[in-house]
């Protein structure tokens, strides 16, 4: 869990810096990010179900 929190914190920090410098973020559109989130959530769901079945 700690790597996720560090990654989130660094992402927020970079976002704040981009906002202060008024630089457009090179991040993909929101739709792509939601799709990526869905993929990661699905991966985690499979792992949880496998562990529950054991």
C-alpha positions in Angstrom: 0.0 0.0 0.0 2.9 2.3 0.7 4.1 2.5 -2.9 0.6 3.5 -4.0 0.5 6.3 -1.5 3.9 7.5 -2.5 3.0 7.4 -6.2 -0.2 9.3 -5.5 1.6 12.0 -3.4 4.3 12.5 -6.1 1.6 12.7 -8.8 -0.3 15.4 -6.8 3.0 17.3 -6.2 3.8 17.3 -10.0 0.2 18.4 -10.7 0.6 21.3 -8.3 3.9 22.3 -9.9 2.4 22.1 -13.4 -0.6 24.2 -12.2 1.7 26.8 -10.7 3.8 27.0 -13.9 0.6 26.9 -16.0 2.0 24.1 -18.1 -0.4 21.7 -19.7 -0.1 18.2 -18.4 1.1 15.6 -20.8 -1.2 13.0 -19.2 -3.7 11.2 -21.4 -7.3 12.2 -21.5 -9.6 11.3 -18.5 -11.3 8.5 -20.4 -7.9 6.7 -20.9 -7.1 7.1 -17.2 -10.5 5.6 -16.2 -9.8 2.7 -18.5 -6.4 2.1 -17.0 -8.0 2.3 -13.5 -10.5 -0.3 -14.6 -7.8 -2.6 -15.8 -5.9 -2.3 -12.5 -9.0 -2.9 -10.5 -9.8 -6.0 -12.5 -6.3 -7.4 -11.9 -6.7 -6.8 -8.2 -10.2 -8.3 -8.2 -8.9 -11.6 -9.8 -6.2 -11.8 -7.2 -8.7 -11.3 -4.3 -11.1 -13.9 -5.7 -8.2 -16.4 -6.1 -7.1 -15.9 -2.6 -10.7 -16.3 -1.3 -11.1 -19.6 -3.1 -8.0 -21.1 -1.6 
